[in-house]
Amino acid sequence: MTREELAQSLNCSQSTIYEWEKDNALPQLPTFLKLLNVFHISCEEFMKGVEIE
C-alpha cells in the first residue's frame, strides 16, 4: 500500500503519514483505530508488539 493510498483510506494527508513514519507524531485515537482496521490488526495483536519503556 502506498502512502497516498493509506492517506486516502484514513482521510488524512500523506505528510501526516510521513510524520508518523519518522516518529515525529502519533495518530489520534480515532485514526489509530482506522489504521488497525485497514491492516486487519486487533488492538491485542498490536499491543503484543509494543515495548513498554
PDB file with SEQRES, HELIX, SHEET and CRYST1 records, atoms N, CA, C and O in Angstrom:
SEQRES   1 A   53  MET THR ARG GLU GLU LEU ALA GLN SER LEU ASN CYS SER          
SEQRES   2 A   53  GLN SER THR ILE TYR GLU TRP GLU LYS ASP ASN ALA LEU          
SEQRES   3 A   53  PRO GLN LEU PRO THR PHE LEU LYS LEU LEU ASN VAL PHE          
SEQRES   4 A   53  HIS ILE SER CYS GLU GLU PHE MET LYS GLY VAL GLU ILE          
SEQRES   5 A   53  GLU                                                          
HELIX    1 AA1 ARG A    3  LEU A   10  1                                   8    
HELIX    2 AA2 GLN A   14  GLU A   21  1                                   8    
HELIX    3 AA3 LEU A   29  VAL A   38  1                                  10    
HELIX    4 AA4 CYS A   43  LYS A   48  1                                   6    
CRYST1    1.000    1.000    1.000  90.00  90.00  90.00 P 1           1          
ATOM      1  N   MET A   1       0.842  -1.165   0.000  1.00  0.00           N  
ATOM      2  CA  MET A   1       0.000   0.000   0.000  1.00  0.00           C  
ATOM      3  C   MET A   1       0.894   1.237   0.000  1.00  0.00           C  
ATOM      4  O   MET A   1       1.841   1.331   0.781  1.00  0.00           O  
ATOM      5  N   THR A   2       0.592   2.157  -0.860  1.00  0.00           N  
ATOM      6  CA  THR A   2       1.383   3.384  -0.915  1.00  0.00           C  
ATOM      7  C   THR A   2       0.935   4.356   0.167  1.00  0.00           C  
ATOM      8  O   THR A   2      -0.136   4.211   0.756  1.00  0.00           O  
ATOM      9  N   ARG A   3       1.778   5.343   0.411  1.00  0.00           N  
ATOM     10  CA  ARG A   3       1.427   6.381   1.374  1.00  0.00           C  
ATOM     11  C   ARG A   3       0.163   7.112   0.910  1.00  0.00           C  
ATOM     12  O   ARG A   3      -0.683   7.474   1.729  1.00  0.00           O  
ATOM     13  N   GLU A   4       0.037   7.328  -0.395  1.00  0.00           N  
ATOM     14  CA  GLU A   4      -1.144   8.000  -0.939  1.00  0.00           C  
ATOM     15  C   GLU A   4      -2.411   7.181  -0.694  1.00  0.00           C  
ATOM     16  O   GLU A   4      -3.439   7.726  -0.292  1.00  0.00           O  
ATOM     17  N   GLU A   5      -2.336   5.882  -0.936  1.00  0.00           N  
ATOM     18  CA  GLU A   5      -3.498   5.009  -0.714  1.00  0.00           C  
ATOM     19  C   GLU A   5      -3.891   4.981   0.762  1.00  0.00           C  
ATOM     20  O   GLU A   5      -5.074   5.028   1.100  1.00  0.00           O  
ATOM     21  N   LEU A   6      -2.897   4.906   1.625  1.00  0.00           N  
ATOM     22  CA  LEU A   6      -3.186   4.893   3.057  1.00  0.00           C  
ATOM     23  C   LEU A   6      -3.807   6.213   3.498  1.00  0.00           C  
ATOM     24  O   LEU A   6      -4.763   6.230   4.274  1.00  0.00           O  
ATOM     25  N   ALA A   7      -3.265   7.306   3.005  1.00  0.00           N  
ATOM     26  CA  ALA A   7      -3.814   8.622   3.347  1.00  0.00           C  
ATOM     27  C   ALA A   7      -5.273   8.723   2.917  1.00  0.00           C  
ATOM     28  O   ALA A   7      -6.099   9.265   3.651  1.00  0.00           O  
ATOM     29  N   GLN A   8      -5.590   8.213   1.750  1.00  0.00           N  
ATOM     30  CA  GLN A   8      -6.971   8.237   1.289  1.00  0.00           C  
ATOM     31  C   GLN A   8      -7.851   7.373   2.188  1.00  0.00           C  
ATOM     32  O   GLN A   8      -8.969   7.764   2.523  1.00  0.00           O  
ATOM     33  N   SER A   9      -7.357   6.216   2.573  1.00  0.00           N  
ATOM     34  CA  SER A   9      -8.126   5.315   3.441  1.00  0.00           C  
ATOM     35  C   SER A   9      -8.416   5.936   4.806  1.00  0.00           C  
ATOM     36  O   SER A   9      -9.460   5.683   5.408  1.00  0.00           O  
ATOM     37  N   LEU A  10      -7.483   6.748   5.283  1.00  0.00           N  
ATOM     38  CA  LEU A  10      -7.600   7.330   6.617  1.00  0.00           C  
ATOM     39  C   LEU A  10      -8.139   8.762   6.589  1.00  0.00           C  
ATOM     40  O   LEU A  10      -8.378   9.373   7.630  1.00  0.00           O  
ATOM     41  N   ASN A  11      -8.322   9.277   5.378  1.00  0.00           N  
ATOM     42  CA  ASN A  11      -8.788  10.653   5.216  1.00  0.00           C  
ATOM     43  C   ASN A  11      -7.836  11.639   5.896  1.00  0.00           C  
ATOM     44  O   ASN A  11      -8.254  12.507   6.663  1.00  0.00           O  
ATOM     45  N   CYS A  12      -6.545  11.481   5.593  1.00  0.00           N  
ATOM     46  CA  CYS A  12      -5.536  12.400   6.107  1.00  0.00           C  
ATOM     47  C   CYS A  12      -4.534  12.678   5.000  1.00  0.00           C  
ATOM     48  O   CYS A  12      -4.664  12.140   3.900  1.00  0.00           O  
ATOM     49  N   SER A  13      -3.550  13.497   5.270  1.00  0.00           N  
ATOM     50  CA  SER A  13      -2.570  13.846   4.246  1.00  0.00           C  
ATOM     51  C   SER A  13      -1.396  12.865   4.250  1.00  0.00           C  
ATOM     52  O   SER A  13      -1.129  12.182   5.239  1.00  0.00           O  
ATOM     53  N   GLN A  14      -0.714  12.821   3.121  1.00  0.00           N  
ATOM     54  CA  GLN A  14       0.483  11.991   3.027  1.00  0.00           C  
ATOM     55  C   GLN A  14       1.575  12.509   3.949  1.00  0.00           C  
ATOM     56  O   GLN A  14       2.364  11.728   4.481  1.00  0.00           O  
ATOM     57  N   SER A  15       1.625  13.812   4.137  1.00  0.00           N  
ATOM     58  CA  SER A  15       2.644  14.375   5.028  1.00  0.00           C  
ATOM     59  C   SER A  15       2.403  13.960   6.479  1.00  0.00           C  
ATOM     60  O   SER A  15       3.353  13.810   7.248  1.00  0.00           O  
ATOM     61  N   THR A  16       1.140  13.774   6.854  1.00  0.00           N  
ATOM     62  CA  THR A  16       0.828  13.285   8.198  1.00  0.00           C  
ATOM     63  C   THR A  16       1.397  11.882   8.384  1.00  0.00           C  
ATOM     64  O   THR A  16       2.012  11.585   9.408  1.00  0.00           O  
ATOM     65  N   ILE A  17       1.192  11.036   7.405  1.00  0.00           N  
ATOM     66  CA  ILE A  17       1.718   9.668   7.482  1.00  0.00           C  
ATOM     67  C   ILE A  17       3.233   9.682   7.512  1.00  0.00           C  
ATOM     68  O   ILE A  17       3.845   8.893   8.233  1.00  0.00           O  
ATOM     69  N   TYR A  18       3.845  10.559   6.745  1.00  0.00           N  
ATOM     70  CA  TYR A  18       5.302  10.697   6.750  1.00  0.00           C  
ATOM     71  C   TYR A  18       5.794  11.050   8.154  1.00  0.00           C  
ATOM     72  O   TYR A  18       6.803  10.513   8.610  1.00  0.00           O  
ATOM     73  N   GLU A  19       5.088  11.949   8.838  1.00  0.00           N  
ATOM     74  CA  GLU A  19       5.473  12.320  10.198  1.00  0.00           C  
ATOM     75  C   GLU A  19       5.377  11.134  11.150  1.00  0.00           C  
ATOM     76  O   GLU A  19       6.210  10.985  12.043  1.00  0.00           O  
ATOM     77  N   TRP A  20       4.365  10.290  10.963  1.00  0.00           N  
ATOM     78  CA  TRP A  20       4.261   9.072  11.785  1.00  0.00           C  
ATOM     79  C   TRP A  20       5.440   8.154  11.510  1.00  0.00           C  
ATOM     80  O   TRP A  20       6.037   7.601  12.433  1.00  0.00           O  
ATOM     81  N   GLU A  21       5.771   7.995  10.233  1.00  0.00           N  
ATOM     82  CA  GLU A  21       6.870   7.105   9.857  1.00  0.00           C  
ATOM     83  C   GLU A  21       8.194   7.555  10.453  1.00  0.00           C  
ATOM     84  O   GLU A  21       9.035   6.725  10.796  1.00  0.00           O  
ATOM     85  N   LYS A  22       8.381   8.843  10.577  1.00  0.00           N  
ATOM     86  CA  LYS A  22       9.631   9.398  11.108  1.00  0.00           C  
ATOM     87  C   LYS A  22       9.590   9.566  12.625  1.00  0.00           C  
ATOM     88  O   LYS A  22      10.512  10.131  13.213  1.00  0.00           O  
ATOM     89  N   ASP A  23       8.514   9.074  13.267  1.00  0.00           N  
ATOM     90  CA  ASP A  23       8.339   9.191  14.720  1.00  0.00           C  
ATOM     91  C   ASP A  23       8.326  10.640  15.193  1.00  0.00           C  
ATOM     92  O   ASP A  23       8.757  10.939  16.307  1.00  0.00           O  
ATOM     93  N   ASN A  24       7.832  11.540  14.344  1.00  0.00           N  
ATOM     94  CA  ASN A  24       7.694  12.943  14.726  1.00  0.00           C  
ATOM     95  C   ASN A  24       6.300  13.250  15.251  1.00  0.00           C  
ATOM     96  O   ASN A  24       6.063  14.320  15.811  1.00  0.00           O  
ATOM     97  N   ALA A  25       5.384  12.314  15.070  1.00  0.00           N  
ATOM     98  CA  ALA A  25       3.998  12.496  15.516  1.00  0.00           C  
ATOM     99  C   ALA A  25       3.352  11.128  15.662  1.00  0.00           C  
ATOM    100  O   ALA A  25       3.852  10.124  15.155  1.00  0.00           O  
ATOM    101  N   LEU A  26       2.230  11.115  16.366  1.00  0.00           N  
ATOM    102  CA  LEU A  26       1.434   9.901  16.520  1.00  0.00           C  
ATOM    103  C   LEU A  26       0.016  10.172  16.047  1.00  0.00           C  
ATOM    104  O   LEU A  26      -0.471  11.297  16.164  1.00  0.00           O  
ATOM    105  N   PRO A  27      -0.650   9.160  15.516  1.00  0.00           N  
ATOM    106  CA  PRO A  27      -2.045   9.380  15.107  1.00  0.00           C  
ATOM    107  C   PRO A  27      -2.947   9.547  16.317  1.00  0.00           C  
ATOM    108  O   PRO A  27      -2.696   8.977  17.378  1.00  0.00           O  
ATOM    109  N   GLN A  28      -3.993  10.331  16.146  1.00  0.00           N  
ATOM    110  CA  GLN A  28      -5.019  10.457  17.170  1.00  0.00           C  
ATOM    111  C   GLN A  28      -5.753   9.122  17.283  1.00  0.00           C  
ATOM    112  O   GLN A  28      -5.726   8.321  16.349  1.00  0.00           O  
ATOM    113  N   LEU A  29      -6.402   8.882  18.408  1.00  0.00           N  
ATOM    114  CA  LEU A  29      -7.051   7.592  18.657  1.00  0.00           C  
ATOM    115  C   LEU A  29      -8.017   7.171  17.548  1.00  0.00           C  
ATOM    116  O   LEU A  29      -7.943   6.025  17.104  1.00  0.00           O  
ATOM    117  N   PRO A  30      -8.912   8.031  17.080  1.00  0.00           N  
ATOM    118  CA  PRO A  30      -9.828   7.583  16.010  1.00  0.00           C  
ATOM    119  C   PRO A  30      -9.075   7.145  14.743  1.00  0.00           C  
ATOM    120  O   PRO A  30      -9.461   6.182  14.079  1.00  0.00           O  
ATOM    121  N   THR A  31      -8.013   7.859  14.430  1.00  0.00           N  
ATOM    122  CA  THR A  31      -7.215   7.492  13.254  1.00  0.00           C  
ATOM    123  C   THR A  31      -6.444   6.209  13.507  1.00  0.00           C  
ATOM    124  O   THR A  31      -6.317   5.372  12.613  1.00  0.00           O  
ATOM    125  N   PHE A  32      -5.933   6.049  14.711  1.00  0.00           N  
ATOM    126  CA  PHE A  32      -5.226   4.820  15.069  1.00  0.00           C  
ATOM    127  C   PHE A  32      -6.140   3.605  14.915  1.00  0.00           C  
ATOM    128  O   PHE A  32      -5.725   2.567  14.400  1.00  0.00           O  
ATOM    129  N   LEU A  33      -7.369   3.742  15.359  1.00  0.00           N  
ATOM    130  CA  LEU A  33      -8.321   2.630  15.225  1.00  0.00           C  
ATOM    131  C   LEU A  33      -8.618   2.329  13.761  1.00  0.00           C  
ATOM    132  O   LEU A  33      -8.799   1.168  13.391  1.00  0.00           O  
ATOM    133  N   LYS A  34      -8.669   3.364  12.926  1.00  0.00           N  
ATOM    134  CA  LYS A  34      -8.835   3.149  11.480  1.00  0.00           C  
ATOM    135  C   LYS A  34      -7.628   2.411  10.914  1.00  0.00           C  
ATOM    136  O   LYS A  34      -7.772   1.533  10.064  1.00  0.00           O  
ATOM    137  N   LEU A  35      -6.431   2.772  11.391  1.00  0.00           N  
ATOM    138  CA  LEU A  35      -5.206   2.095  10.940  1.00  0.00           C  
ATOM    139  C   LEU A  35      -5.266   0.603  11.243  1.00  0.00           C  
ATOM    140  O   LEU A  35      -4.947  -0.230  10.395  1.00  0.00           O  
ATOM    141  N   LEU A  36      -5.679   0.283  12.458  1.00  0.00           N  
ATOM    142  CA  LEU A  36      -5.805  -1.131  12.816  1.00  0.00           C  
ATOM    143  C   LEU A  36      -6.773  -1.837  11.879  1.00  0.00           C  
ATOM    144  O   LEU A  36      -6.527  -2.967  11.455  1.00  0.00           O  
ATOM    145  N   ASN A  37      -7.859  -1.179  11.563  1.00  0.00           N  
ATOM    146  CA  ASN A  37      -8.857  -1.757  10.677  1.00  0.00           C  
ATOM    147  C   ASN A  37      -8.306  -1.939   9.255  1.00  0.00           C  
ATOM    148  O   ASN A  37      -8.518  -2.982   8.637  1.00  0.00           O  
ATOM    149  N   VAL A  38      -7.613  -0.942   8.749  1.00  0.00           N  
ATOM    150  CA  VAL A  38      -7.041  -1.014   7.398  1.00  0.00           C  
ATOM    151  C   VAL A  38      -6.101  -2.208   7.277  1.00  0.00           C  
ATOM    152  O   VAL A  38      -6.103  -2.907   6.264  1.00  0.00           O  
ATOM    153  N   PHE A  39      -5.293  -2.439   8.320  1.00  0.00           N  
ATOM    154  CA  PHE A  39      -4.309  -3.524   8.284  1.00  0.00           C  
ATOM    155  C   PHE A  39      -4.805  -4.815   8.928  1.00  0.00           C  
ATOM    156  O   PHE A  39      -4.041  -5.766   9.096  1.00  0.00           O  
ATOM    157  N   HIS A  40      -6.087  -4.843   9.288  1.00  0.00           N  
ATOM    158  CA  HIS A  40      -6.718  -6.040   9.862  1.00  0.00           C  
ATOM    159  C   HIS A  40      -5.946  -6.557  11.077  1.00  0.00           C  
ATOM    160  O   HIS A  40      -5.614  -7.738  11.173  1.00  0.00           O  
ATOM    161  N   ILE A  41      -5.673  -5.632  11.999  1.00  0.00           N  
ATOM    162  CA  ILE A  41      -4.944  -5.956  13.227  1.00  0.00           C  
ATOM    163  C   ILE A  41      -5.829  -5.592  14.416  1.00  0.00           C  
ATOM    164  O   ILE A  41      -6.402  -4.503  14.451  1.00  0.00           O  
ATOM    165  N   SER A  42      -5.943  -6.476  15.370  1.00  0.00           N  
ATOM    166  CA  SER A  42      -6.700  -6.158  16.578  1.00  0.00           C  
ATOM    167  C   SER A  42      -5.826  -5.346  17.526  1.00  0.00           C  
ATOM    168  O   SER A  42      -4.601  -5.342  17.404  1.00  0.00           O  
ATOM    169  N   CYS A  43      -6.458  -4.666  18.461  1.00  0.00           N  
ATOM    170  CA  CYS A  43      -5.702  -3.926  19.482  1.00  0.00           C  
ATOM    171  C   CYS A  43      -4.773  -4.867  20.241  1.00  0.00           C  
ATOM    172  O   CYS A  43      -3.631  -4.522  20.543  1.00  0.00           O  
ATOM    173  N   GLU A  44      -5.280  -6.059  20.546  1.00  0.00           N  
ATOM    174  CA  GLU A  44      -4.477  -7.036  21.290  1.00  0.00           C  
ATOM    175  C   GLU A  44      -3.240  -7.442  20.499  1.00  0.00           C  
ATOM    176  O   GLU A  44      -2.148  -7.538  21.060  1.00  0.00           O  
ATOM    177  N   GLU A  45      -3.402  -7.681  19.199  1.00  0.00           N  
ATOM    178  CA  GLU A  45      -2.255  -8.042  18.366  1.00  0.00           C  
ATOM    179  C   GLU A  45      -1.238  -6.909  18.325  1.00  0.00           C  
ATOM    180  O   GLU A  45      -0.032  -7.141  18.409  1.00  0.00           O  
ATOM    181  N   PHE A  46      -1.729  -5.696  18.197  1.00  0.00           N  
ATOM    182  CA  PHE A  46      -0.837  -4.545  18.166  1.00  0.00           C  
ATOM    183  C   PHE A  46      -0.055  -4.418  19.462  1.00  0.00           C  
ATOM    184  O   PHE A  46       1.157  -4.204  19.440  1.00  0.00           O  
ATOM    185  N   MET A  47      -0.738  -4.548  20.583  1.00  0.00           N  
ATOM    186  CA  MET A  47      -0.090  -4.366  21.879  1.00  0.00           C  
ATOM    187  C   MET A  47       0.963  -5.427  22.165  1.00  0.00           C  
ATOM    188  O   MET A  47       1.909  -5.167  22.909  1.00  0.00           O  
ATOM    189  N   LYS A  48       0.821  -6.593  21.599  1.00  0.00           N  
ATOM    190  CA  LYS A  48       1.843  -7.634  21.787  1.00  0.00           C  
ATOM    191  C   LYS A  48       3.190  -7.217  21.226  1.00  0.00           C  
ATOM    192  O   LYS A  48       4.230  -7.675  21.699  1.00  0.00           O  
ATOM    193  N   GLY A  49       3.180  -6.352  20.220  1.00  0.00           N  
ATOM    194  CA  GLY A  49       4.425  -5.928  19.579  1.00  0.00           C  
ATOM    195  C   GLY A  49       4.986  -4.640  20.128  1.00  0.00           C  
ATOM    196  O   GLY A  49       5.988  -4.148  19.610  1.00  0.00           O  
ATOM    197  N   VAL A  50       4.378  -4.068  21.161  1.00  0.00           N  
ATOM    198  CA  VAL A  50       4.817  -2.780  21.698  1.00  0.00           C  
ATOM    199  C   VAL A  50       5.699  -3.006  22.919  1.00  0.00           C  
ATOM    200  O   VAL A  50       5.333  -3.728  23.846  1.00  0.00           O  
ATOM    201  N   GLU A  51       6.890  -2.361  22.899  1.00  0.00           N  
ATOM    202  CA  GLU A  51       7.767  -2.435  24.065  1.00  0.00           C  
ATOM    203  C   GLU A  51       7.354  -1.367  25.066  1.00  0.00           C  
ATOM    204  O   GLU A  51       7.077  -0.228  24.689  1.00  0.00           O  
ATOM    205  N   ILE A  52       7.315  -1.729  26.316  1.00  0.00           N  
ATOM    206  CA  ILE A  52       6.998  -0.774  27.381  1.00  0.00           C  
ATOM    207  C   ILE A  52       8.322  -0.291  27.956  1.00  0.00           C  
ATOM    208  O   ILE A  52       9.162  -1.083  28.383  1.00  0.00           O  
ATOM    209  N   GLU A  53       8.487   1.017  27.957  1.00  0.00           N  
ATOM    210  CA  GLU A  53       9.756   1.585  28.450  1.00  0.00           C  
ATOM    211  C   GLU A  53       9.712   1.844  29.922  1.00  0.00           C  
ATOM    212  O   GLU A  53      10.692   2.319  30.495  1.00  0.00           O  
TER     213      GLU A  53                                                      
END                                                                             
